[in-house]
């Protein structure tokens, strides 16, 4: 039975230790987004989708934030909280505005 294998548990604990900042950021983003949508009167499917998207965006961002932005991975909790509070819709609007601004600057 694999659950009684101490090597498996040891490998899982090492993986959990190595990835804890991203896991914490994920759950923080999901929780904050869920509460924000609930507070604004959202229900059911909107809460689930928004919270899931915020959590997945946090995972995606936390995997590249050190490489692209020089932000240490230990700040994944802060990033997750920020993404959960800011929300997917406003994050998308901000990203599109930034891309349009960058494209204008390159065209000039």
VEXVEX-797500 format. One record per atom (N, C-alpha, C): residue in three letters; chain; x negated, y, z. Coordinates in Angstrom, 3 decimals. Each point is the difference from the previous one (the first is absolute). Example, Ala and Ser with C-alpha at 12.3 -4.5 7.8 and 13.67 -1.06 7.14 Angstrom:
+---------+--------+----------+----------+----------+
! residuo ! cadena !        u !        v !        w !
+---------+--------+----------+----------+----------+
!     ALA !      A !  -13.190 !   -5.690 !    7.800 !
!     ALA !      A !    0.890 !    1.190 !    0.000 !
!     ALA !      A !   -0.900 !    1.200 !    0.000 !
!     SER !      A !    0.350 !    1.050 !   -0.720 !
!     SER !      A !   -0.820 !    1.190 !    0.060 !
!     SER !      A !    0.770 !    1.090 !    0.730 !
+---------+--------+----------+----------+----------+
! end
This chain:
+---------+--------+----------+----------+----------+
! residuo ! cadena !        u !        v !        w !
+---------+--------+----------+----------+----------+
!     UNK !      A !   -0.840 !   -1.183 !    0.000 !
!     UNK !      A !    0.840 !    1.183 !    0.000 !
!     UNK !      A !   -0.886 !    1.248 !    0.000 !
!     UNK !      A !    0.174 !    0.909 !   -0.963 !
!     UNK !      A !   -0.908 !    1.142 !   -0.125 !
!     UNK !      A !    0.081 !    0.999 !    1.148 !
!     UNK !      A !    1.123 !    0.072 !    0.708 !
!     UNK !      A !    0.109 !    0.987 !    1.075 !
!     UNK !      A !   -0.848 !   -0.362 !    1.210 !
!     UNK !      A !   -0.472 !   -1.259 !    0.087 !
!     UNK !      A !   -0.838 !   -0.406 !    1.120 !
!     UNK !      A !   -1.482 !    0.094 !   -0.333 !
!     UNK !      A !   -0.322 !    0.411 !   -1.205 !
!     UNK !      A !   -1.391 !    0.104 !   -0.432 !
!     UNK !      A !   -0.606 !    1.300 !    0.539 !
!     UNK !      A !   -0.955 !   -0.073 !    0.924 !
!     UNK !      A !   -0.575 !    1.216 !    0.569 !
!     UNK !      A !   -0.747 !    0.845 !   -1.029 !
!     UNK !      A !   -0.565 !   -0.625 !   -1.016 !
!     UNK !      A !   -0.715 !    0.769 !   -1.027 !
!     UNK !      A !    0.969 !    0.882 !   -0.790 !
!     UNK !      A !    1.182 !   -0.515 !   -0.245 !
!     UNK !      A !    1.016 !    0.788 !   -0.712 !
!     UNK !      A !    0.414 !    1.217 !    0.822 !
!     UNK !      A !    0.218 !   -0.207 !    1.282 !
!     UNK !      A !    0.367 !    1.113 !    0.866 !
!     UNK !      A !   -1.143 !    1.007 !    0.116 !
!     UNK !      A !   -1.215 !   -0.498 !    0.064 !
!     UNK !      A !   -1.158 !    0.902 !    0.068 !
!     UNK !      A !   -0.115 !    0.826 !   -1.275 !
!     UNK !      A !    0.200 !   -0.626 !   -1.153 !
!     UNK !      A !   -0.048 !    0.729 !   -1.272 !
!     UNK !      A !    1.117 !    1.037 !   -0.072 !
!     UNK !      A !    1.188 !   -0.374 !    0.476 !
!     UNK !      A !    1.120 !    0.942 !    0.005 !
!     UNK !      A !   -0.294 !    1.190 !    0.905 !
!     UNK !      A !   -0.577 !   -0.238 !    1.166 !
!     UNK !      A !   -0.309 !    1.091 !    0.930 !
!     UNK !      A !   -1.081 !    0.925 !   -0.578 !
!     UNK !      A !   -0.969 !   -0.560 !   -0.697 !
!     UNK !      A !   -1.021 !    0.826 !   -0.652 !
!     UNK !      A !    0.643 !    0.862 !   -1.082 !
!     UNK !      A !    0.873 !   -0.608 !   -0.805 !
!     UNK !      A !    0.703 !    0.751 !   -1.043 !
!     UNK !      A !    0.842 !    1.112 !    0.620 !
!     UNK !      A !    0.712 !   -0.310 !    1.071 !
!     UNK !      A !    0.838 !    0.991 !    0.668 !
!     UNK !      A !   -0.845 !    1.144 !    0.545 !
!     UNK !      A !   -1.141 !   -0.326 !    0.589 !
!     UNK !      A !   -0.897 !    1.030 !    0.528 !
!     UNK !      A !   -0.537 !    0.892 !   -1.115 !
!     UNK !      A !   -0.366 !   -0.593 !   -1.113 !
!     UNK !      A !   -0.555 !    0.768 !   -1.111 !
!     UNK !      A !    1.039 !    0.894 !   -0.685 !
!     UNK !      A !    1.243 !   -0.430 !   -0.002 !
!     UNK !      A !    1.044 !    0.726 !   -0.721 !
!     UNK !      A !    0.976 !    0.733 !    0.901 !
!     UNK !      A !   -0.288 !    0.061 !    1.298 !
!     UNK !      A !    0.935 !    0.606 !    0.932 !
!     UNK !      A !    0.352 !    1.449 !   -0.337 !
!     UNK !      A !   -0.917 !    0.875 !   -0.400 !
!     UNK !      A !    0.404 !    1.370 !   -0.313 !
!     UNK !      A !    1.067 !    0.069 !   -1.102 !
!     UNK !      A !   -0.138 !   -0.798 !   -1.034 !
!     UNK !      A !    0.985 !    0.012 !   -1.086 !
!     UNK !      A !    1.339 !   -0.575 !    0.464 !
!     UNK !      A !   -0.048 !   -1.046 !    0.809 !
!     UNK !      A !    1.234 !   -0.610 !    0.507 !
!     UNK !      A !    0.723 !    0.987 !    0.908 !
!     UNK !      A !   -0.747 !    0.662 !    0.876 !
!     UNK !      A !    0.582 !    1.007 !    0.889 !
!     UNK !      A !    0.606 !    1.142 !   -0.801 !
!     UNK !      A !   -0.717 !    0.479 !   -1.017 !
!     UNK !      A !    0.515 !    1.067 !   -0.852 !
!     UNK !      A !    1.281 !   -0.404 !   -0.715 !
!     UNK !      A !    0.046 !   -1.248 !   -0.476 !
!     UNK !      A !    1.187 !   -0.511 !   -0.673 !
!     UNK !      A !    1.214 !    0.057 !    0.922 !
!     UNK !      A !   -0.138 !   -0.575 !    1.201 !
!     UNK !      A !    1.137 !   -0.033 !    0.923 !
!     UNK !      A !    0.384 !    1.391 !    0.495 !
!     UNK !      A !   -0.973 !    0.870 !    0.159 !
!     UNK !      A !    0.298 !    1.370 !    0.402 !
!     UNK !      A !    0.791 !    0.718 !   -1.087 !
!     UNK !      A !   -0.401 !   -0.152 !   -1.254 !
!     UNK !      A !    0.717 !    0.624 !   -1.118 !
!     UNK !      A !    1.426 !   -0.537 !   -0.111 !
!     UNK !      A !    0.151 !   -1.308 !    0.130 !
!     UNK !      A !    1.330 !   -0.614 !   -0.085 !
!     UNK !      A !    0.890 !    0.514 !    1.127 !
!     UNK !      A !   -0.524 !    0.022 !    1.226 !
!     UNK !      A !    0.791 !    0.448 !    1.143 !
!     UNK !      A !    0.408 !    1.462 !   -0.091 !
!     UNK !      A !   -0.933 !    0.856 !   -0.348 !
!     UNK !      A !    0.308 !    1.426 !   -0.094 !
!     UNK !      A !    0.979 !    0.264 !   -1.131 !
!     UNK !      A !   -0.208 !   -0.632 !   -1.148 !
!     UNK !      A !    0.923 !    0.200 !   -1.125 !
!     UNK !      A !    1.401 !   -0.494 !    0.361 !
!     UNK !      A !    0.085 !   -1.149 !    0.646 !
!     UNK !      A !    1.297 !   -0.560 !    0.406 !
!     UNK !      A !    0.736 !    0.979 !    0.919 !
!     UNK !      A !   -0.708 !    0.510 !    0.995 !
!     UNK !      A !    0.618 !    0.932 !    0.943 !
!     UNK !      A !    0.360 !    1.330 !   -0.664 !
!     UNK !      A !   -0.860 !    0.478 !   -0.910 !
!     UNK !      A !    0.283 !    1.259 !   -0.698 !
!     UNK !      A !    1.256 !   -0.125 !   -0.846 !
!     UNK !      A !    0.114 !   -1.082 !   -0.761 !
!     UNK !      A !    1.175 !   -0.201 !   -0.847 !
!     UNK !      A !    1.250 !   -0.169 !    0.864 !
!     UNK !      A !   -0.106 !   -0.737 !    1.093 !
!     UNK !      A !    1.137 !   -0.178 !    0.907 !
!     UNK !      A !    0.431 !    1.341 !    0.586 !
!     UNK !      A !   -0.966 !    0.814 !    0.402 !
!     UNK !      A !    0.291 !    1.311 !    0.576 !
!     UNK !      A !    0.706 !    0.911 !   -1.013 !
!     UNK !      A !   -0.360 !   -0.136 !   -1.267 !
!     UNK !      A !    0.620 !    0.827 !   -1.042 !
!     UNK !      A !    1.340 !   -0.557 !   -0.470 !
!     UNK !      A !    0.448 !   -1.104 !    0.582 !
!     UNK !      A !    1.304 !   -0.561 !   -0.348 !
!     UNK !      A !   -0.045 !   -1.114 !   -1.021 !
!     UNK !      A !   -1.175 !   -0.426 !   -0.405 !
!     UNK !      A !   -0.127 !   -1.090 !   -0.960 !
!     UNK !      A !    0.334 !   -1.336 !    0.638 !
!     UNK !      A !    0.464 !   -0.904 !   -0.806 !
!     UNK !      A !    0.385 !   -1.322 !    0.516 !
!     UNK !      A !   -0.484 !   -1.092 !   -0.932 !
!     UNK !      A !    0.062 !   -1.215 !    0.490 !
!     UNK !      A !   -0.201 !   -1.222 !   -0.762 !
!     UNK !      A !   -1.143 !   -0.010 !   -0.990 !
!     UNK !      A !    0.377 !   -0.087 !   -1.274 !
!     UNK !      A !   -0.977 !   -0.197 !   -1.072 !
!     UNK !      A !   -0.993 !    1.154 !   -0.089 !
!     UNK !      A !    0.440 !    1.220 !    0.190 !
!     UNK !      A !   -0.907 !    1.146 !   -0.080 !
!     UNK !      A !   -1.090 !   -0.096 !    1.073 !
!     UNK !      A !    0.389 !   -0.390 !    1.212 !
!     UNK !      A !   -0.999 !   -0.137 !    1.070 !
!     UNK !      A !   -1.008 !   -1.088 !   -0.324 !
!     UNK !      A !    0.482 !   -1.131 !   -0.458 !
!     UNK !      A !   -0.888 !   -1.132 !   -0.284 !
!     UNK !      A !   -0.967 !    0.335 !   -1.130 !
!     UNK !      A !    0.519 !    0.573 !   -1.082 !
!     UNK !      A !   -0.855 !    0.297 !   -1.157 !
!     UNK !      A !   -1.003 !    1.097 !    0.322 !
!     UNK !      A !    0.451 !    1.091 !    0.612 !
!     UNK !      A !   -0.907 !    1.106 !    0.323 !
!     UNK !      A !   -1.086 !   -0.451 !    0.973 !
!     UNK !      A !    0.383 !   -0.719 !    1.043 !
!     UNK !      A !   -0.981 !   -0.458 !    0.988 !
!     UNK !      A !   -0.994 !   -0.971 !   -0.631 !
!     UNK !      A !    0.489 !   -0.894 !   -0.844 !
!     UNK !      A !   -0.891 !   -0.954 !   -0.664 !
!     UNK !      A !   -0.973 !    0.706 !   -0.933 !
!     UNK !      A !    0.501 !    0.957 !   -0.768 !
!     UNK !      A !   -0.880 !    0.756 !   -0.900 !
!     UNK !      A !   -1.062 !    0.776 !    0.773 !
!     UNK !      A !    0.386 !    0.610 !    1.110 !
!     UNK !      A !   -0.977 !    0.728 !    0.805 !
!     UNK !      A !   -1.073 !   -0.947 !    0.542 !
!     UNK !      A !    0.407 !   -1.168 !    0.468 !
!     UNK !      A !   -0.968 !   -0.973 !    0.507 !
!     UNK !      A !   -0.938 !   -0.484 !   -1.083 !
!     UNK !      A !    0.544 !   -0.303 !   -1.166 !
!     UNK !      A !   -0.843 !   -0.487 !   -1.102 !
!     UNK !      A !   -0.921 !    1.094 !   -0.531 !
!     UNK !      A !    0.478 !    1.241 !   -0.049 !
!     UNK !      A !   -0.876 !    1.110 !   -0.396 !
!     UNK !      A !   -1.145 !    0.163 !    0.990 !
!     UNK !      A !    0.279 !   -0.196 !    1.269 !
!     UNK !      A !   -1.051 !    0.090 !    1.011 !
!     UNK !      A !   -1.063 !   -1.068 !   -0.213 !
!     UNK !      A !    0.430 !   -1.225 !   -0.285 !
!     UNK !      A !   -0.962 !   -1.076 !   -0.273 !
!     UNK !      A !   -0.838 !    0.346 !   -1.227 !
!     UNK !      A !    0.656 !    0.464 !   -1.061 !
!     UNK !      A !   -0.725 !    0.344 !   -1.225 !
!     UNK !      A !   -0.986 !    1.132 !    0.258 !
!     UNK !      A !    0.433 !    1.018 !    0.709 !
!     UNK !      A !   -0.862 !    1.141 !    0.252 !
!     UNK !      A !   -1.141 !   -0.364 !    0.943 !
!     UNK !      A !    0.294 !   -0.801 !    1.029 !
!     UNK !      A !   -1.045 !   -0.329 !    0.971 !
!     UNK !      A !   -1.109 !   -0.850 !   -0.612 !
!     UNK !      A !    0.317 !   -0.731 !   -1.060 !
!     UNK !      A !   -1.028 !   -0.803 !   -0.650 !
!     UNK !      A !   -0.949 !    0.828 !   -0.849 !
!     UNK !      A !    0.413 !    1.173 !   -0.435 !
!     UNK !      A !   -0.867 !    0.809 !   -0.841 !
!     UNK !      A !   -0.416 !    1.327 !    0.596 !
!     UNK !      A !    0.474 !    0.322 !    1.190 !
!     UNK !      A !   -0.250 !    1.345 !    0.518 !
!     UNK !      A !   -1.466 !    0.238 !    0.371 !
!     UNK !      A !   -0.702 !   -1.027 !    0.419 !
!     UNK !      A !   -1.415 !    0.191 !    0.311 !
!     UNK !      A !   -0.818 !    0.161 !   -1.277 !
!     UNK !      A !    0.326 !   -0.776 !   -1.005 !
!     UNK !      A !   -0.741 !    0.040 !   -1.259 !
!     UNK !      A !    0.250 !    1.310 !   -0.758 !
!     UNK !      A !    1.259 !    0.397 !   -0.110 !
!     UNK !      A !    0.335 !    1.165 !   -0.818 !
!     UNK !      A !   -0.094 !    1.328 !    0.752 !
!     UNK !      A !    0.354 !    0.008 !    1.286 !
!     UNK !      A !    0.101 !    1.259 !    0.726 !
!     UNK !      A !   -0.982 !    0.128 !    1.156 !
!     UNK !      A !   -0.720 !   -1.062 !    0.318 !
!     UNK !      A !   -0.942 !    0.037 !    1.114 !
!     UNK !      A !    0.663 !   -0.021 !    1.367 !
!     UNK !      A !    1.280 !   -0.392 !    0.053 !
!     UNK !      A !    0.730 !   -0.072 !    1.263 !
!     UNK !      A !   -0.216 !   -1.390 !    0.589 !
!     UNK !      A !   -0.465 !   -0.110 !    1.234 !
!     UNK !      A !   -0.235 !   -1.325 !    0.579 !
!     UNK !      A !    1.293 !   -0.814 !    0.114 !
!     UNK !      A !   -0.136 !   -1.294 !   -0.150 !
!     UNK !      A !    1.154 !   -0.893 !    0.042 !
!     UNK !      A !    0.679 !    0.002 !    1.371 !
!     UNK !      A !   -0.721 !    0.386 !    1.024 !
!     UNK !      A !    0.571 !    0.049 !    1.345 !
!     UNK !      A !    1.110 !    1.045 !    0.102 !
!     UNK !      A !    0.085 !    0.903 !   -0.932 !
!     UNK !      A !    1.056 !    1.020 !   -0.001 !
!     UNK !      A !    1.250 !   -0.458 !   -0.747 !
!     UNK !      A !    0.125 !   -1.288 !   -0.264 !
!     UNK !      A !    1.176 !   -0.521 !   -0.685 !
!     UNK !      A !    1.279 !    0.254 !    0.789 !
!     UNK !      A !   -0.079 !    0.022 !    1.310 !
!     UNK !      A !    1.165 !    0.315 !    0.819 !
!     UNK !      A !    0.483 !    1.414 !   -0.244 !
!     UNK !      A !   -0.934 !    0.941 !   -0.067 !
!     UNK !      A !    0.361 !    1.388 !   -0.296 !
!     UNK !      A !    0.621 !    0.112 !   -1.385 !
!     UNK !      A !   -0.612 !   -0.660 !   -0.965 !
!     UNK !      A !    0.509 !    0.041 !   -1.375 !
!     UNK !      A !    1.385 !   -0.645 !   -0.066 !
!     UNK !      A !    0.181 !   -1.119 !    0.690 !
!     UNK !      A !    1.303 !   -0.655 !    0.024 !
!     UNK !      A !    1.063 !    0.867 !    0.642 !
!     UNK !      A !   -0.348 !    0.639 !    1.095 !
!     UNK !      A !    0.946 !    0.913 !    0.641 !
!     UNK !      A !    0.358 !    1.163 !   -0.899 !
!     UNK !      A !   -0.995 !    0.531 !   -0.682 !
!     UNK !      A !    0.239 !    1.130 !   -0.903 !
!     UNK !      A !    0.888 !   -0.416 !   -1.169 !
!     UNK !      A !   -0.274 !   -1.136 !   -0.607 !
!     UNK !      A !    0.804 !   -0.478 !   -1.123 !
!     UNK !      A !    1.418 !   -0.306 !    0.461 !
!     UNK !      A !    0.153 !   -0.621 !    1.160 !
!     UNK !      A !    1.332 !   -0.300 !    0.518 !
!     UNK !      A !    0.801 !    1.253 !    0.288 !
!     UNK !      A !   -0.663 !    1.023 !    0.535 !
!     UNK !      A !    0.693 !    1.251 !    0.318 !
!     UNK !      A !    0.303 !    0.800 !   -1.265 !
!     UNK !      A !   -0.948 !    0.053 !   -0.897 !
!     UNK !      A !    0.143 !    0.798 !   -1.215 !
!     UNK !      A !    1.016 !   -0.622 !   -0.946 !
!     UNK !      A !   -0.018 !   -1.291 !   -0.166 !
!     UNK !      A !    0.977 !   -0.696 !   -0.826 !
!     UNK !      A !   -0.451 !   -0.184 !   -1.434 !
!     UNK !      A !    0.604 !   -0.967 !   -0.647 !
!     UNK !      A !   -0.366 !   -0.373 !   -1.361 !
!     UNK !      A !    0.382 !    1.086 !   -0.996 !
!     UNK !      A !    1.191 !    0.574 !    0.148 !
!     UNK !      A !    0.458 !    0.999 !   -0.968 !
!     UNK !      A !   -0.880 !    1.241 !    0.004 !
!     UNK !      A !   -0.304 !    0.527 !    1.192 !
!     UNK !      A !   -0.851 !    1.195 !    0.057 !
!     UNK !      A !   -1.436 !   -0.323 !   -0.405 !
!     UNK !      A !   -0.464 !   -1.186 !    0.309 !
!     UNK !      A !   -1.344 !   -0.403 !   -0.417 !
!     UNK !      A !   -0.090 !   -0.080 !   -1.518 !
!     UNK !      A !    1.053 !   -0.525 !   -0.639 !
!     UNK !      A !    0.042 !   -0.071 !   -1.460 !
!     UNK !      A !    0.009 !    1.405 !   -0.606 !
!     UNK !      A !    0.818 !    0.897 !    0.543 !
!     UNK !      A !    0.051 !    1.378 !   -0.498 !
!     UNK !      A !   -1.362 !    0.675 !    0.124 !
!     UNK !      A !   -0.649 !   -0.161 !    1.144 !
!     UNK !      A !   -1.306 !    0.606 !    0.211 !
!     UNK !      A !   -1.025 !   -0.566 !   -0.972 !
!     UNK !      A !    0.019 !   -1.320 !   -0.201 !
!     UNK !      A !   -0.954 !   -0.646 !   -0.908 !
!     UNK !      A !    0.182 !    0.475 !   -1.435 !
!     UNK !      A !    1.255 !    0.094 !   -0.449 !
!     UNK !      A !    0.259 !    0.464 !   -1.372 !
!     UNK !      A !   -0.418 !    1.448 !   -0.187 !
!     UNK !      A !    0.273 !    0.841 !    0.997 !
!     UNK !      A !   -0.414 !    1.402 !   -0.087 !
!     UNK !      A !   -1.523 !    0.110 !   -0.064 !
!     UNK !      A !   -0.696 !   -0.798 !    0.797 !
!     UNK !      A !   -1.467 !    0.010 !   -0.006 !
!     UNK !      A !   -0.548 !   -0.478 !   -1.338 !
!     UNK !      A !    0.602 !   -1.044 !   -0.564 !
!     UNK !      A !   -0.442 !   -0.489 !   -1.306 !
!     UNK !      A !    0.219 !    1.039 !   -1.093 !
!     UNK !      A !    1.145 !    0.664 !    0.019 !
!     UNK !      A !    0.267 !    1.041 !   -0.999 !
!     UNK !      A !   -0.988 !    1.151 !    0.129 !
!     UNK !      A !   -0.311 !    0.385 !    1.232 !
!     UNK !      A !   -0.970 !    1.068 !    0.231 !
!     UNK !      A !   -1.367 !   -0.401 !   -0.523 !
!     UNK !      A !   -0.432 !   -1.223 !    0.270 !
!     UNK !      A !   -1.293 !   -0.474 !   -0.481 !
!     UNK !      A !   -0.044 !   -0.059 !   -1.518 !
!     UNK !      A !    1.099 !   -0.403 !   -0.620 !
!     UNK !      A !    0.034 !   -0.072 !   -1.466 !
!     UNK !      A !   -0.055 !    1.389 !   -0.628 !
!     UNK !      A !    0.632 !    0.980 !    0.644 !
!     UNK !      A !   -0.062 !    1.376 !   -0.472 !
!     UNK !      A !   -1.424 !    0.521 !    0.057 !
!     UNK !      A !   -0.676 !   -0.278 !    1.131 !
!     UNK !      A !   -1.372 !    0.470 !    0.173 !
!     UNK !      A !   -0.949 !   -0.626 !   -1.015 !
!     UNK !      A !    0.222 !   -1.247 !   -0.340 !
!     UNK !      A !   -0.847 !   -0.669 !   -0.993 !
!     UNK !      A !    0.264 !    0.531 !   -1.402 !
!     UNK !      A !    1.238 !    0.380 !   -0.278 !
!     UNK !      A !    0.362 !    0.511 !   -1.314 !
!     UNK !      A !   -0.571 !    1.391 !   -0.244 !
!     UNK !      A !   -0.253 !    0.732 !    1.059 !
!     UNK !      A !   -0.502 !    1.378 !   -0.150 !
!     UNK !      A !   -1.439 !    0.078 !   -0.304 !
+---------+--------+----------+----------+----------+
! end
